[in-house]
Amino acid sequence: MSRTARWLLVIAGSLAVFGLCVLLGDLLLPWDQATRIGTGAGAGAVIAGVLGAWASSLIGSSASPVAPPVGAPTISGERAVVAQDNSGIIITGDNGNVQR
């Protein structure tokens, strides 16, 4: 399924959840009609927002990181840096002083 189709599905689902919350608020809550609809709309907006945020984290996530090829340099440590086939200047460390 394409990314656009997924987003359209999320939008349609959010609208359906919002409408259902407004309808249920109007049918089930014991207050006057304006308050029931307002409460249902507020609950529907919150739930639709959570659904959108959840879908964004799923749809927008990138692919899993790829393992480095065999024979490639590996690094470890908090400030470790590796460069391969680089013709420029690489500065690492805290102060970044370059001496020539």
C-alpha positions, 0 to 999 in steps of 0.5 A: 500500500502506498504512503498516500493511500495510508494517509488517506486511510488515516484521515478517513479513520480519524473523521469516522472516529470524530463523528462517532464520538460526536454521535455517542456524546449526543446520544449517551451524555445526560446534559443539554444538547449543545454541551453533549455535542461539544463534549463529544467533539472534544473527545473526538478531536483528542482521539483523532489527534492521538490516532494521527500521531500514532499513524505518523510514527508508523508511516513516517518511520524510515527503513531499518538501518543497514548493516555495514558491508564486510570489511568496512571499518567499525567504531564504538564509543561515545565520540568515535568517528570513522571516515573512509575515502574522504579527501577533505578535512575531518575534525573530531574532538572537543576543541576542533583545532587544526594544525598544519 
